[in-house]
Amino acid sequence: MTMGPNENETNALTVHIDQGLEEIVPGFLENRRRDVPTLETALQQNNLAKIRMIGHRMKGDGGGYGFDAISMIGAALEQAAARNDLDAIRRHTAELIDFLARVTVVYRG
């Protein structure tokens, strides 16, 4: 079974996830979509602590759900916030937006 808005697009990113996670993965991805406006607001407010916290959580949670890309983006956000690198935060937030827009999940049994 697959889920994702872009499963037929050539630029879709396919991620293979264990079927045992099928019930919780949509919620995980929805929570990452909710992180985007929070990140954008935190950036506007120069709230680097909030960005570090979100990045740290993404880094820890992503791999457990089978999304190594989310873990890498989270680590990059956390590090960029620690360096006060606002341009990098913008880039990594854009990477997250792009990933979430293009990801298609294929569950494997």
Secondary structure, 3 states (H helix, E strand, C coil): CEECCCCCCCCCEEEEEEHHHCCCHHHHHHHHHHHHHHHHHHHHCCCHHHHHHHHHHHHHHHHHHCCHHHHHHHHHHHHHHHCCCHHHHHHHHHHHHHHHHHEEEEEEC
